[in-house]
Amino acid sequence: MIEIFDSVRKYNYFQICYQVTDQQTIEREYASLKTIDDNFPKYVVSCVQANLKECFVFAWQIE
């Protein structure tokens, strides 16, 4: 997990994973962020492989 500090929001939390392909992976990647008991934004960032040269990056905010 990566914590990023900025002067406006204070903290943003990011959990980085290669791919989110099934429910077990989703639960695992979200679990570490859900243990943080504050109101700062939390995101899971994942990659979807388009082909050998391209990878699309997606981020989901955890409510």
Contact map, one row per residue, 1 for C-alpha under 8 A:
111000000000111100000000000000010000000000000000000000000000000
111100000000111100000000000000000000000000000000000000000000000
111110000011110000000000000000000000000000000000000000000000000
011111000011110000000000000000000000000000000000000000000000000
001111101111000000000000000000000000000000000000000000000000000
000111111111000000000000000000000000000000000000000000000000000
000011111100000000000000000000000000000000000000000000000000000
000001111100000000000000000000000000000000000000000000000000000
000011111111000000000000000000000000000100000000000000000000000
000011111111000000000000000000000000000100000000000000000000000
001111001111100000000000000000000000000110000000000000000000000
001111001111110000000000000000000000000111100000000000000000000
111100000011111000000000000000001000000111100000000000000000000
111100000001111100000000000000000000000001111000000000000000000
110000000000111110000000000011001000000000111000000000000000000
110000000000011111000000000000000000000000011100000000000000000
000000000000001111110000000010000000000000011110000000000000000
000000000000000111110000000000000000000000000111000000000000000
000000000000000011111000000000000000000000000111000000000000000
000000000000000011111100110000000000000000000110000000000000000
000000000000000000111110110000000000000000000000000000000000000
000000000000000000011111110000000000000000000000000000000000000
000000000000000000001111111000000000000000000000000000000000000
000000000000000000000111111100000000000000000000000000000000000
000000000000000000011111111110000000000000000000000000000000000
000000000000000000011111111111000000000000000000000000000000000
000000000000000000000011111111100000000000000000000000000000000
000000000000000000000001111111110000000000000000000000000000000
000000000000001010000000111111111000000000010000000000000000000
000000000000001000000000011111111100000000010000000000000000010
000000000000000000000000001111111110000000000000000000000000000
100000000000000000000000000111111111000000000000000000000000000
000000000000101000000000000011111111000001000000000000000000000
000000000000000000000000000001111111100000000000000000000000000
000000000000000000000000000000111111100000000000000000000000000
000000000000000000000000000000011111110000000000000000000000000
000000000000000000000000000000000111111000000000000000000000000
000000000000000000000000000000000001111100000000000000000000000
000000000000000000000000000000000000111110000000000000000000000
000000001111100000000000000000000000011111000000000000000000000
000000000011100000000000000000000000001111100000000000000000110
000000000001110000000000000000001000000111110000000000000000111
000000000001111000000000000000000000000011111000000000000011110
000000000000011110000000000011000000000001111100000000000011110
000000000000011110000000000000000000000000111110000000001111000
000000000000000111110000000000000000000000011111000000001110000
000000000000000011110000000000000000000000001111100000111100000
000000000000000001100000000000000000000000000111110000111100000
000000000000000000000000000000000000000000000011111101110000000
000000000000000000000000000000000000000000000001111111110000000
000000000000000000000000000000000000000000000000111111100000000
000000000000000000000000000000000000000000000000111111000000000
000000000000000000000000000000000000000000000000011111100000000
000000000000000000000000000000000000000000000000111111110000000
000000000000000000000000000000000000000000000011111011111000000
000000000000000000000000000000000000000000000011110001111100000
000000000000000000000000000000000000000000001111000000111110000
000000000000000000000000000000000000000000001111000000011111000
000000000000000000000000000000000000000000111100000000001111100
000000000000000000000000000000000000000000111000000000000111110
000000000000000000000000000000000000000011110000000000000011111
000000000000000000000000000001000000000011110000000000000001111
000000000000000000000000000000000000000001000000000000000000111
